[in-house]
Every structure is written in structure tokens, then in C-alpha cells.
């Protein structure tokens, strides 16, 4: 993955948003250069996390973030659909 491109950012944000189904995930790039990830169950935000955008351009870092977040959600008692990293 090329680091720092808009295409890479869009791809990573899309992967993040699809990794937590059936819960709804929203991502945004904040003014401070971080990616904010909000996981919602209906209208309730059950988890909000933020990481530096530059770090998410590495697939390994982004997929580790997803794995960590999925684990946290499961520890909160949330059932998630199975998920595989794209291209795996």
C-alpha cells in the first residue's frame, strides 16, 4: 500500500467501516490528523477510538487496530459477524 495517498486513506476507512458488522461503524479524519472510529449500536455510541492517520496506511497496523477493536467489542458482549482482511 502506498503511504499517505488519498486513495489509501479512502480504502482503509472503507475497510474499517465494514469490519464490525452487524454494528455500524463511522470513520472520519479529524483536523489533528487522526482517524476517529465510532462504533454504534443503533443511535448509541458504544466505542470511540482515535489513531494517527499516518499509522493506518500500513495494512498490518490497520488490521491490528481492527483486531483489537473487535476483541474489545466482544469483551463488551457484542456479537460480530466473521471478518477477514481484504485479499486474504
N, CA, C and O atoms as a CHARMM CRD file, in Angstrom:
* protein
*
  352
    1    1 UNK  N      0.82200  -1.17600   0.00000 PROA 1      0.00000
    2    1 UNK  CA     0.00000   0.00000   0.00000 PROA 1      0.00000
    3    1 UNK  C      0.86900   1.24300   0.00000 PROA 1      0.00000
    4    1 UNK  O      1.82000   1.32400   0.77700 PROA 1      0.00000
    5    2 UNK  N      0.57700   2.18400  -0.82400 PROA 2      0.00000
    6    2 UNK  CA     1.33900   3.42700  -0.84600 PROA 2      0.00000
    7    2 UNK  C      0.95500   4.28000   0.35400 PROA 2      0.00000
    8    2 UNK  O     -0.22900   4.49000   0.61800 PROA 2      0.00000
    9    3 UNK  N      1.92800   4.75900   1.06300 PROA 3      0.00000
   10    3 UNK  CA     1.66100   5.54500   2.26400 PROA 3      0.00000
   11    3 UNK  C      1.22900   6.95400   1.89400 PROA 3      0.00000
   12    3 UNK  O      1.80600   7.59200   1.01400 PROA 3      0.00000
   13    4 UNK  N      0.19300   7.42700   2.59300 PROA 4      0.00000
   14    4 UNK  CA    -0.17200   8.82000   2.51700 PROA 4      0.00000
   15    4 UNK  C     -1.04700   9.25800   1.37100 PROA 4      0.00000
   16    4 UNK  O     -1.31500  10.45400   1.26400 PROA 4      0.00000
   17    5 UNK  N     -1.51300   8.38400   0.50900 PROA 5      0.00000
   18    5 UNK  CA    -2.32800   8.82200  -0.60600 PROA 5      0.00000
   19    5 UNK  C     -3.79300   8.88600  -0.20800 PROA 5      0.00000
   20    5 UNK  O     -4.22800   8.18000   0.70200 PROA 5      0.00000
   21    6 UNK  N     -4.55300   9.73500  -0.89500 PROA 6      0.00000
   22    6 UNK  CA    -5.98700   9.83000  -0.63100 PROA 6      0.00000
   23    6 UNK  C     -6.66900   8.49600  -0.92700 PROA 6      0.00000
   24    6 UNK  O     -7.59500   8.10100  -0.21700 PROA 6      0.00000
   25    7 UNK  N     -6.21900   7.80400  -1.96300 PROA 7      0.00000
   26    7 UNK  CA    -6.79400   6.50100  -2.30900 PROA 7      0.00000
   27    7 UNK  C     -6.58000   5.49800  -1.17300 PROA 7      0.00000
   28    7 UNK  O     -7.48700   4.73800  -0.83300 PROA 7      0.00000
   29    8 UNK  N     -5.38900   5.49800  -0.59400 PROA 8      0.00000
   30    8 UNK  CA    -5.08900   4.60200   0.52000 PROA 8      0.00000
   31    8 UNK  C     -5.96200   4.94600   1.71800 PROA 8      0.00000
   32    8 UNK  O     -6.52000   4.05500   2.35900 PROA 8      0.00000
   33    9 UNK  N     -6.08100   6.22800   2.02000 PROA 9      0.00000
   34    9 UNK  CA    -6.91800   6.65900   3.13700 PROA 9      0.00000
   35    9 UNK  C     -8.35200   6.20300   2.93100 PROA 9      0.00000
   36    9 UNK  O     -8.95400   5.64100   3.84600 PROA 9      0.00000
   37   10 UNK  N     -8.90900   6.43200   1.75400 PROA 10     0.00000
   38   10 UNK  CA   -10.28600   6.02100   1.46800 PROA 10     0.00000
   39   10 UNK  C    -10.45200   4.51500   1.60500 PROA 10     0.00000
   40   10 UNK  O    -11.46400   4.04700   2.12900 PROA 10     0.00000
   41   11 UNK  N     -9.47400   3.75500   1.14200 PROA 11     0.00000
   42   11 UNK  CA    -9.54900   2.29500   1.22100 PROA 11     0.00000
   43   11 UNK  C     -9.54400   1.84000   2.67700 PROA 11     0.00000
   44   11 UNK  O    -10.36500   1.01100   3.07000 PROA 11     0.00000
   45   12 UNK  N     -8.63900   2.36900   3.46700 PROA 12     0.00000
   46   12 UNK  CA    -8.55100   1.98900   4.87400 PROA 12     0.00000
   47   12 UNK  C     -9.82100   2.37900   5.61900 PROA 12     0.00000
   48   12 UNK  O    -10.32200   1.60000   6.42900 PROA 12     0.00000
   49   13 UNK  N    -10.34400   3.56200   5.36100 PROA 13     0.00000
   50   13 UNK  CA   -11.57900   3.98000   6.02500 PROA 13     0.00000
   51   13 UNK  C    -12.72200   3.04900   5.66200 PROA 13     0.00000
   52   13 UNK  O    -13.54000   2.71600   6.51900 PROA 13     0.00000
   53   14 UNK  N    -12.79300   2.62400   4.41300 PROA 14     0.00000
   54   14 UNK  CA   -13.81700   1.67300   3.98500 PROA 14     0.00000
   55   14 UNK  C    -13.67800   0.32700   4.66900 PROA 14     0.00000
   56   14 UNK  O    -14.67300  -0.26900   5.07800 PROA 14     0.00000
   57   15 UNK  N    -12.44700  -0.15700   4.79700 PROA 15     0.00000
   58   15 UNK  CA   -12.20100  -1.42900   5.48000 PROA 15     0.00000
   59   15 UNK  C    -12.61500  -1.31800   6.94000 PROA 15     0.00000
   60   15 UNK  O    -13.26400  -2.21900   7.47100 PROA 15     0.00000
   61   16 UNK  N    -12.24400  -0.21500   7.59600 PROA 16     0.00000
   62   16 UNK  CA   -12.63300  -0.01200   8.99500 PROA 16     0.00000
   63   16 UNK  C    -14.15100  -0.01900   9.15200 PROA 16     0.00000
   64   16 UNK  O    -14.67700  -0.63400  10.07900 PROA 16     0.00000
   65   17 UNK  N    -14.84400   0.65300   8.26500 PROA 17     0.00000
   66   17 UNK  CA   -16.29500   0.75200   8.38800 PROA 17     0.00000
   67   17 UNK  C    -16.99600  -0.58200   8.16500 PROA 17     0.00000
   68   17 UNK  O    -18.11000  -0.77600   8.65300 PROA 17     0.00000
   69   18 UNK  N    -16.37400  -1.50100   7.44500 PROA 18     0.00000
   70   18 UNK  CA   -17.01400  -2.78500   7.18300 PROA 18     0.00000
   71   18 UNK  C    -16.61900  -3.91000   8.11700 PROA 18     0.00000
   72   18 UNK  O    -17.13900  -5.01900   7.99600 PROA 18     0.00000
   73   19 UNK  N    -15.71500  -3.65400   9.04200 PROA 19     0.00000
   74   19 UNK  CA   -15.12200  -4.72700   9.84900 PROA 19     0.00000
   75   19 UNK  C    -15.87900  -5.06800  11.13100 PROA 19     0.00000
   76   19 UNK  O    -15.47900  -5.97900  11.85600 PROA 19     0.00000
   77   20 UNK  N    -16.96800  -4.34900  11.42300 PROA 20     0.00000
   78   20 UNK  CA   -17.61200  -4.52300  12.72000 PROA 20     0.00000
   79   20 UNK  C    -19.09000  -4.87900  12.62800 PROA 20     0.00000
   80   20 UNK  O    -19.84200  -4.69900  13.58600 PROA 20     0.00000
   81   21 UNK  N    -19.49700  -5.38400  11.47300 PROA 21     0.00000
   82   21 UNK  CA   -20.90000  -5.74500  11.28300 PROA 21     0.00000
   83   21 UNK  C    -21.31800  -6.82600  12.26500 PROA 21     0.00000
   84   21 UNK  O    -20.50100  -7.69500  12.57100 PROA 21     0.00000
   85   22 UNK  N    -22.50800  -6.82200  12.76200 PROA 22     0.00000
   86   22 UNK  CA   -23.66200  -6.03400  12.31100 PROA 22     0.00000
   87   22 UNK  C    -23.74500  -4.63400  12.92000 PROA 22     0.00000
   88   22 UNK  O    -24.70600  -3.90900  12.66100 PROA 22     0.00000
   89   23 UNK  N    -22.75600  -4.24600  13.72400 PROA 23     0.00000
   90   23 UNK  CA   -22.74900  -2.89600  14.27100 PROA 23     0.00000
   91   23 UNK  C    -22.38600  -1.91400  13.16600 PROA 23     0.00000
   92   23 UNK  O    -21.78100  -2.27900  12.15800 PROA 23     0.00000
   93   24 UNK  N    -22.76400  -0.67800  13.37800 PROA 24     0.00000
   94   24 UNK  CA   -22.48800   0.37600  12.40100 PROA 24     0.00000
   95   24 UNK  C    -21.20100   1.08100  12.80600 PROA 24     0.00000
   96   24 UNK  O    -21.02000   1.41900  13.97500 PROA 24     0.00000
   97   25 UNK  N    -20.31800   1.30000  11.86200 PROA 25     0.00000
   98   25 UNK  CA   -19.06100   1.99500  12.12500 PROA 25     0.00000
   99   25 UNK  C    -18.97000   3.23400  11.24600 PROA 25     0.00000
  100   25 UNK  O    -19.33000   3.21200  10.06900 PROA 25     0.00000
  101   26 UNK  N    -18.48600   4.30200  11.83700 PROA 26     0.00000
  102   26 UNK  CA   -18.26400   5.54700  11.09600 PROA 26     0.00000
  103   26 UNK  C    -16.83200   5.99900  11.33600 PROA 26     0.00000
  104   26 UNK  O    -16.32700   5.93600  12.45700 PROA 26     0.00000
  105   27 UNK  N    -16.19200   6.44900  10.28600 PROA 27     0.00000
  106   27 UNK  CA   -14.83900   6.96900  10.40100 PROA 27     0.00000
  107   27 UNK  C    -14.81000   8.40800   9.92700 PROA 27     0.00000
  108   27 UNK  O    -15.62200   8.83200   9.10500 PROA 27     0.00000
  109   28 UNK  N    -13.86700   9.13900  10.46100 PROA 28     0.00000
  110   28 UNK  CA   -13.63400  10.49200   9.97500 PROA 28     0.00000
  111   28 UNK  C    -12.17500  10.83100  10.20600 PROA 28     0.00000
  112   28 UNK  O    -11.53800  10.32000  11.12700 PROA 28     0.00000
  113   29 UNK  N    -11.65900  11.70100   9.35200 PROA 29     0.00000
  114   29 UNK  CA   -10.30900  12.21100   9.53500 PROA 29     0.00000
  115   29 UNK  C    -10.46500  13.55700  10.23100 PROA 29     0.00000
  116   29 UNK  O    -11.09400  14.47500   9.70500 PROA 29     0.00000
  117   30 UNK  N     -9.88700  13.65700  11.41200 PROA 30     0.00000
  118   30 UNK  CA   -10.02000  14.84500  12.24400 PROA 30     0.00000
  119   30 UNK  C     -8.99500  15.90600  11.85100 PROA 30     0.00000
  120   30 UNK  O     -8.01900  15.61300  11.16200 PROA 30     0.00000
  121   31 UNK  N     -9.22400  17.12600  12.29100 PROA 31     0.00000
  122   31 UNK  CA    -8.31300  18.22900  11.97800 PROA 31     0.00000
  123   31 UNK  C     -6.90600  17.98900  12.50100 PROA 31     0.00000
  124   31 UNK  O     -5.94000  18.50800  11.94200 PROA 31     0.00000
  125   32 UNK  N     -6.78000  17.20300  13.57400 PROA 32     0.00000
  126   32 UNK  CA    -5.46100  16.93700  14.15500 PROA 32     0.00000
  127   32 UNK  C     -4.70200  15.83700  13.40900 PROA 32     0.00000
  128   32 UNK  O     -3.59600  15.46700  13.80300 PROA 32     0.00000
  129   33 UNK  N     -5.29900  15.31200  12.32400 PROA 33     0.00000
  130   33 UNK  CA    -4.62500  14.29700  11.52200 PROA 33     0.00000
  131   33 UNK  C     -4.88300  12.87600  11.98000 PROA 33     0.00000
  132   33 UNK  O     -4.26700  11.94000  11.46900 PROA 33     0.00000
  133   34 UNK  N     -5.78000  12.69900  12.93100 PROA 34     0.00000
  134   34 UNK  CA    -6.12700  11.36000  13.40200 PROA 34     0.00000
  135   34 UNK  C     -7.37400  10.84000  12.69800 PROA 34     0.00000
  136   34 UNK  O     -8.21000  11.60700  12.22200 PROA 34     0.00000
  137   35 UNK  N     -7.47100   9.52600  12.64600 PROA 35     0.00000
  138   35 UNK  CA    -8.69600   8.87400  12.19200 PROA 35     0.00000
  139   35 UNK  C     -9.50900   8.55100  13.43200 PROA 35     0.00000
  140   35 UNK  O     -9.00600   7.92700  14.36600 PROA 35     0.00000
  141   36 UNK  N    -10.76100   8.97500  13.44200 PROA 36     0.00000
  142   36 UNK  CA   -11.64800   8.62400  14.54600 PROA 36     0.00000
  143   36 UNK  C    -12.59600   7.53000  14.06700 PROA 36     0.00000
  144   36 UNK  O    -13.19300   7.63100  12.99500 PROA 36     0.00000
  145   37 UNK  N    -12.72300   6.49300  14.87300 PROA 37     0.00000
  146   37 UNK  CA   -13.59700   5.36400  14.59800 PROA 37     0.00000
  147   37 UNK  C    -14.67500   5.34400  15.67100 PROA 37     0.00000
  148   37 UNK  O    -14.37700   5.26300  16.86300 PROA 37     0.00000
  149   38 UNK  N    -15.94000   5.41900  15.23700 PROA 38     0.00000
  150   38 UNK  CA   -17.07400   5.35800  16.15600 PROA 38     0.00000
  151   38 UNK  C    -17.88700   4.12100  15.82200 PROA 38     0.00000
  152   38 UNK  O    -18.30300   3.93100  14.67900 PROA 38     0.00000
  153   39 UNK  N    -18.11200   3.28300  16.82200 PROA 39     0.00000
  154   39 UNK  CA   -18.92900   2.08800  16.65500 PROA 39     0.00000
  155   39 UNK  C    -20.27000   2.35600  17.31900 PROA 39     0.00000
  156   39 UNK  O    -20.33400   2.72500  18.49100 PROA 39     0.00000
  157   40 UNK  N    -21.34000   2.16400  16.55500 PROA 40     0.00000
  158   40 UNK  CA   -22.68200   2.45100  17.04100 PROA 40     0.00000
  159   40 UNK  C    -23.53100   1.19000  17.06900 PROA 40     0.00000
  160   40 UNK  O    -23.39500   0.30700  16.22200 PROA 40     0.00000
  161   41 UNK  N    -24.39600   1.12800  18.04900 PROA 41     0.00000
  162   41 UNK  CA   -25.44900   0.11600  18.10500 PROA 41     0.00000
  163   41 UNK  C    -26.74200   0.90400  18.12400 PROA 41     0.00000
  164   41 UNK  O    -27.17100   1.39500  19.16900 PROA 41     0.00000
  165   42 UNK  N    -27.35800   1.02000  16.96100 PROA 42     0.00000
  166   42 UNK  CA   -28.48700   1.93700  16.82700 PROA 42     0.00000
  167   42 UNK  C    -27.94800   3.35200  16.91100 PROA 42     0.00000
  168   42 UNK  O    -27.04400   3.72400  16.16200 PROA 42     0.00000
  169   43 UNK  N    -28.50100   4.14200  17.82400 PROA 43     0.00000
  170   43 UNK  CA   -28.02800   5.51800  17.97700 PROA 43     0.00000
  171   43 UNK  C    -27.02600   5.65300  19.11900 PROA 43     0.00000
  172   43 UNK  O    -26.54100   6.75300  19.38700 PROA 43     0.00000
  173   44 UNK  N    -26.71100   4.55000  19.79300 PROA 44     0.00000
  174   44 UNK  CA   -25.79300   4.57200  20.92600 PROA 44     0.00000
  175   44 UNK  C    -24.35400   4.32500  20.47300 PROA 44     0.00000
  176   44 UNK  O    -24.06200   3.31400  19.83400 PROA 44     0.00000
  177   45 UNK  N    -23.45800   5.25600  20.80800 PROA 45     0.00000
  178   45 UNK  CA   -22.03000   5.06000  20.54000 PROA 45     0.00000
  179   45 UNK  C    -21.49200   4.16500  21.64600 PROA 45     0.00000
  180   45 UNK  O    -21.49500   4.54300  22.81700 PROA 45     0.00000
  181   46 UNK  N    -21.02700   2.97100  21.26700 PROA 46     0.00000
  182   46 UNK  CA   -20.54700   2.04000  22.28600 PROA 46     0.00000
  183   46 UNK  C    -19.02900   2.01500  22.36900 PROA 46     0.00000
  184   46 UNK  O    -18.46700   1.48900  23.33100 PROA 46     0.00000
  185   47 UNK  N    -18.36500   2.57600  21.37400 PROA 47     0.00000
  186   47 UNK  CA   -16.90700   2.62100  21.40300 PROA 47     0.00000
  187   47 UNK  C    -16.43000   3.72000  20.46100 PROA 47     0.00000
  188   47 UNK  O    -16.88000   3.81200  19.31900 PROA 47     0.00000
  189   48 UNK  N    -15.53000   4.53800  20.94500 PROA 48     0.00000
  190   48 UNK  CA   -14.90900   5.57200  20.11400 PROA 48     0.00000
  191   48 UNK  C    -13.40700   5.44900  20.31800 PROA 48     0.00000
  192   48 UNK  O    -12.92500   5.42000  21.45000 PROA 48     0.00000
  193   49 UNK  N    -12.67600   5.37600  19.22200 PROA 49     0.00000
  194   49 UNK  CA   -11.22200   5.25600  19.28700 PROA 49     0.00000
  195   49 UNK  C    -10.62700   6.17800  18.23200 PROA 49     0.00000
  196   49 UNK  O    -11.27300   6.49800  17.23400 PROA 49     0.00000
  197   50 UNK  N     -9.41300   6.59200  18.46100 PROA 50     0.00000
  198   50 UNK  CA    -8.75000   7.50000  17.52800 PROA 50     0.00000
  199   50 UNK  C     -7.28900   7.09800  17.40500 PROA 50     0.00000
  200   50 UNK  O     -6.62500   6.80100  18.39900 PROA 50     0.00000
  201   51 UNK  N     -6.80600   7.09200  16.18400 PROA 51     0.00000
  202   51 UNK  CA    -5.40300   6.74400  15.90700 PROA 51     0.00000
  203   51 UNK  C     -4.84700   7.71200  14.86100 PROA 51     0.00000
  204   51 UNK  O     -5.60800   8.29400  14.08700 PROA 51     0.00000
  205   52 UNK  N     -3.53200   7.88400  14.83700 PROA 52     0.00000
  206   52 UNK  CA    -2.93100   8.75000  13.81100 PROA 52     0.00000
  207   52 UNK  C     -3.18800   8.19700  12.40600 PROA 52     0.00000
  208   52 UNK  O     -3.03600   6.99900  12.16600 PROA 52     0.00000
  209   53 UNK  N     -3.57200   9.06300  11.50200 PROA 53     0.00000
  210   53 UNK  CA    -3.85000   8.66300  10.12300 PROA 53     0.00000
  211   53 UNK  C     -2.63700   8.01400   9.48700 PROA 53     0.00000
  212   53 UNK  O     -2.77400   6.98800   8.82100 PROA 53     0.00000
  213   54 UNK  N     -1.45100   8.58000   9.67300 PROA 54     0.00000
  214   54 UNK  CA    -0.26000   8.03400   9.01000 PROA 54     0.00000
  215   54 UNK  C     -0.02900   6.57400   9.39100 PROA 54     0.00000
  216   54 UNK  O      0.46500   5.80400   8.56800 PROA 54     0.00000
  217   55 UNK  N     -0.37100   6.17300  10.61300 PROA 55     0.00000
  218   55 UNK  CA    -0.17700   4.79100  11.03200 PROA 55     0.00000
  219   55 UNK  C     -1.12900   3.82600  10.36700 PROA 55     0.00000
  220   55 UNK  O     -0.78800   2.66100  10.16600 PROA 55     0.00000
  221   56 UNK  N     -2.30900   4.28500  10.02300 PROA 56     0.00000
  222   56 UNK  CA    -3.30200   3.38300   9.43200 PROA 56     0.00000
  223   56 UNK  C     -2.99300   3.04900   7.98500 PROA 56     0.00000
  224   56 UNK  O     -3.64200   2.17600   7.40900 PROA 56     0.00000
  225   57 UNK  N     -2.02000   3.71700   7.37900 PROA 57     0.00000
  226   57 UNK  CA    -1.67500   3.41500   5.98500 PROA 57     0.00000
  227   57 UNK  C     -0.90500   2.10900   5.85000 PROA 57     0.00000
  228   57 UNK  O     -0.73000   1.60700   4.73900 PROA 57     0.00000
  229   58 UNK  N     -0.45200   1.56400   6.94300 PROA 58     0.00000
  230   58 UNK  CA     0.16600   0.24000   6.93600 PROA 58     0.00000
  231   58 UNK  C     -0.95000  -0.77700   7.16400 PROA 58     0.00000
  232   58 UNK  O     -1.68000  -0.69000   8.15100 PROA 58     0.00000
  233   59 UNK  N     -1.08200  -1.74400   6.24800 PROA 59     0.00000
  234   59 UNK  CA    -2.13500  -2.75600   6.41600 PROA 59     0.00000
  235   59 UNK  C     -2.01100  -3.46100   7.75600 PROA 59     0.00000
  236   59 UNK  O     -3.01600  -3.68800   8.42900 PROA 59     0.00000
  237   60 UNK  N     -0.79800  -3.80700   8.15100 PROA 60     0.00000
  238   60 UNK  CA    -0.60900  -4.52100   9.41000 PROA 60     0.00000
  239   60 UNK  C     -1.14100  -3.70300  10.58200 PROA 60     0.00000
  240   60 UNK  O     -1.83500  -4.23700  11.44700 PROA 60     0.00000
  241   61 UNK  N     -0.82000  -2.40800  10.61400 PROA 61     0.00000
  242   61 UNK  CA    -1.27800  -1.54100  11.70300 PROA 61     0.00000
  243   61 UNK  C     -2.80100  -1.41300  11.67200 PROA 61     0.00000
  244   61 UNK  O     -3.45400  -1.51300  12.71100 PROA 61     0.00000
  245   62 UNK  N     -3.36500  -1.19300  10.48600 PROA 62     0.00000
  246   62 UNK  CA    -4.81400  -1.05500  10.36800 PROA 62     0.00000
  247   62 UNK  C     -5.52100  -2.34500  10.77800 PROA 62     0.00000
  248   62 UNK  O     -6.52600  -2.29700  11.48800 PROA 62     0.00000
  249   63 UNK  N     -5.01200  -3.49300  10.34400 PROA 63     0.00000
  250   63 UNK  CA    -5.65800  -4.75900  10.67800 PROA 63     0.00000
  251   63 UNK  C     -5.47800  -5.09600  12.14900 PROA 63     0.00000
  252   63 UNK  O     -6.35300  -5.72100  12.74700 PROA 63     0.00000
  253   64 UNK  N     -4.35500  -4.69400  12.74500 PROA 64     0.00000
  254   64 UNK  CA    -4.17700  -4.87100  14.19100 PROA 64     0.00000
  255   64 UNK  C     -5.19100  -4.01800  14.96100 PROA 64     0.00000
  256   64 UNK  O     -5.74500  -4.45900  15.96800 PROA 64     0.00000
  257   65 UNK  N     -5.42700  -2.79600  14.47900 PROA 65     0.00000
  258   65 UNK  CA    -6.42500  -1.91800  15.10000 PROA 65     0.00000
  259   65 UNK  C     -7.79800  -2.58300  15.03800 PROA 65     0.00000
  260   65 UNK  O     -8.53200  -2.59600  16.02600 PROA 65     0.00000
  261   66 UNK  N     -8.13900  -3.13100  13.88400 PROA 66     0.00000
  262   66 UNK  CA    -9.42400  -3.81400  13.73300 PROA 66     0.00000
  263   66 UNK  C     -9.51100  -4.99200  14.68900 PROA 66     0.00000
  264   66 UNK  O    -10.52100  -5.14800  15.37500 PROA 66     0.00000
  265   67 UNK  N     -8.48300  -5.81900  14.75200 PROA 67     0.00000
  266   67 UNK  CA    -8.49900  -6.99000  15.63400 PROA 67     0.00000
  267   67 UNK  C     -8.64800  -6.56700  17.09300 PROA 67     0.00000
  268   67 UNK  O     -9.42700  -7.16600  17.83600 PROA 67     0.00000
  269   68 UNK  N     -7.90800  -5.54100  17.50600 PROA 68     0.00000
  270   68 UNK  CA    -8.00500  -5.05300  18.88500 PROA 68     0.00000
  271   68 UNK  C     -9.40600  -4.52500  19.19300 PROA 68     0.00000
  272   68 UNK  O     -9.96000  -4.79400  20.25900 PROA 68     0.00000
  273   69 UNK  N     -9.96700  -3.77700  18.25400 PROA 69     0.00000
  274   69 UNK  CA   -11.29100  -3.19700  18.45600 PROA 69     0.00000
  275   69 UNK  C    -12.36200  -4.28100  18.47700 PROA 69     0.00000
  276   69 UNK  O    -13.28600  -4.22100  19.28900 PROA 69     0.00000
  277   70 UNK  N    -12.24800  -5.27200  17.59300 PROA 70     0.00000
  278   70 UNK  CA   -13.20900  -6.38500  17.59300 PROA 70     0.00000
  279   70 UNK  C    -13.14900  -7.11900  18.93700 PROA 70     0.00000
  280   70 UNK  O    -14.18300  -7.48700  19.49400 PROA 70     0.00000
  281   71 UNK  N    -11.95100  -7.32700  19.44600 PROA 71     0.00000
  282   71 UNK  CA   -11.80000  -8.00600  20.74000 PROA 71     0.00000
  283   71 UNK  C    -12.46200  -7.19500  21.85600 PROA 71     0.00000
  284   71 UNK  O    -13.16000  -7.75600  22.70100 PROA 71     0.00000
  285   72 UNK  N    -12.24400  -5.88400  21.86100 PROA 72     0.00000
  286   72 UNK  CA   -12.86400  -5.02400  22.87200 PROA 72     0.00000
  287   72 UNK  C    -14.38300  -5.08600  22.79400 PROA 72     0.00000
  288   72 UNK  O    -15.05700  -5.13500  23.82200 PROA 72     0.00000
  289   73 UNK  N    -14.92300  -5.08300  21.58200 PROA 73     0.00000
  290   73 UNK  CA   -16.37800  -5.15100  21.41500 PROA 73     0.00000
  291   73 UNK  C    -16.92000  -6.49100  21.90600 PROA 73     0.00000
  292   73 UNK  O    -17.96200  -6.54200  22.55900 PROA 73     0.00000
  293   74 UNK  N    -16.21300  -7.57100  21.59000 PROA 74     0.00000
  294   74 UNK  CA   -16.64900  -8.89000  22.04700 PROA 74     0.00000
  295   74 UNK  C    -16.57500  -8.98800  23.56700 PROA 74     0.00000
  296   74 UNK  O    -17.42000  -9.63600  24.18400 PROA 74     0.00000
  297   75 UNK  N    -15.57200  -8.35200  24.18100 PROA 75     0.00000
  298   75 UNK  CA   -15.48600  -8.32000  25.63900 PROA 75     0.00000
  299   75 UNK  C    -16.63300  -7.52800  26.25800 PROA 75     0.00000
  300   75 UNK  O    -16.99200  -7.74900  27.41500 PROA 75     0.00000
  301   76 UNK  N    -17.21100  -6.60000  25.48100 PROA 76     0.00000
  302   76 UNK  CA   -18.38900  -5.85200  25.92100 PROA 76     0.00000
  303   76 UNK  C    -19.67800  -6.63200  25.67900 PROA 76     0.00000
  304   76 UNK  O    -20.77100  -6.13800  25.95700 PROA 76     0.00000
  305   77 UNK  N    -19.54400  -7.86300  25.15500 PROA 77     0.00000
  306   77 UNK  CA   -20.70200  -8.71800  24.92700 PROA 77     0.00000
  307   77 UNK  C    -21.35800  -8.57100  23.56900 PROA 77     0.00000
  308   77 UNK  O    -22.46700  -9.06200  23.36300 PROA 77     0.00000
  309   78 UNK  N    -20.69900  -7.91000  22.65100 PROA 78     0.00000
  310   78 UNK  CA   -21.26200  -7.71400  21.30100 PROA 78     0.00000
  311   78 UNK  C    -20.89600  -8.89800  20.41500 PROA 78     0.00000
  312   78 UNK  O    -19.75500  -9.36000  20.42700 PROA 78     0.00000
  313   79 UNK  N    -21.85500  -9.38100  19.65700 PROA 79     0.00000
  314   79 UNK  CA   -21.63900 -10.44500  18.68100 PROA 79     0.00000
  315   79 UNK  C    -21.33900  -9.80000  17.33300 PROA 79     0.00000
  316   79 UNK  O    -22.11700  -8.98100  16.84300 PROA 79     0.00000
  317   80 UNK  N    -20.21300 -10.17000  16.73600 PROA 80     0.00000
  318   80 UNK  CA   -19.82700  -9.61200  15.44400 PROA 80     0.00000
  319   80 UNK  C    -19.83800 -10.69300  14.37800 PROA 80     0.00000
  320   80 UNK  O    -19.58200 -11.86400  14.65700 PROA 80     0.00000
  321   81 UNK  N    -20.13800 -10.28200  13.15200 PROA 81     0.00000
  322   81 UNK  CA   -20.04700 -11.19300  12.02500 PROA 81     0.00000
  323   81 UNK  C    -18.58100 -11.56400  11.80700 PROA 81     0.00000
  324   81 UNK  O    -17.69300 -10.78200  12.14700 PROA 81     0.00000
  325   82 UNK  N    -18.31600 -12.73900  11.24800 PROA 82     0.00000
  326   82 UNK  CA   -16.92700 -13.08700  10.91200 PROA 82     0.00000
  327   82 UNK  C    -16.34600 -12.03800   9.96300 PROA 82     0.00000
  328   82 UNK  O    -17.06400 -11.43500   9.16500 PROA 82     0.00000
  329   83 UNK  N    -15.03700 -11.83500  10.06600 PROA 83     0.00000
  330   83 UNK  CA   -14.37000 -10.83300   9.21700 PROA 83     0.00000
  331   83 UNK  C    -12.99100 -11.34800   8.82100 PROA 83     0.00000
  332   83 UNK  O    -12.25400 -11.90000   9.63800 PROA 83     0.00000
  333   84 UNK  N    -12.67100 -11.15600   7.57800 PROA 84     0.00000
  334   84 UNK  CA   -11.34000 -11.49400   7.04800 PROA 84     0.00000
  335   84 UNK  C    -10.77400 -10.22800   6.40800 PROA 84     0.00000
  336   84 UNK  O    -11.51200  -9.48700   5.76000 PROA 84     0.00000
  337   85 UNK  N     -9.48200  -9.96900   6.57800 PROA 85     0.00000
  338   85 UNK  CA    -8.87300  -8.83200   5.89000 PROA 85     0.00000
  339   85 UNK  C     -9.05200  -8.97700   4.37900 PROA 85     0.00000
  340   85 UNK  O     -8.98600 -10.09000   3.85600 PROA 85     0.00000
  341   86 UNK  N     -9.27700  -7.87000   3.67400 PROA 86     0.00000
  342   86 UNK  CA    -9.41800  -7.93100   2.21300 PROA 86     0.00000
  343   86 UNK  C     -8.18600  -8.56500   1.57100 PROA 86     0.00000
  344   86 UNK  O     -7.05400  -8.31000   1.98000 PROA 86     0.00000
  345   87 UNK  N     -8.42500  -9.37500   0.58200 PROA 87     0.00000
  346   87 UNK  CA    -7.33500 -10.01200  -0.14100 PROA 87     0.00000
  347   87 UNK  C     -6.73200 -11.20800   0.54300 PROA 87     0.00000
  348   87 UNK  O     -5.72300 -11.73800   0.07700 PROA 87     0.00000
  349   88 UNK  N     -7.32300 -11.65100   1.64100 PROA 88     0.00000
  350   88 UNK  CA    -6.78500 -12.81100   2.36800 PROA 88     0.00000
  351   88 UNK  C     -7.58400 -14.04400   2.03200 PROA 88     0.00000
  352   88 UNK  O     -7.29300 -15.12700   2.54100 PROA 88     0.00000
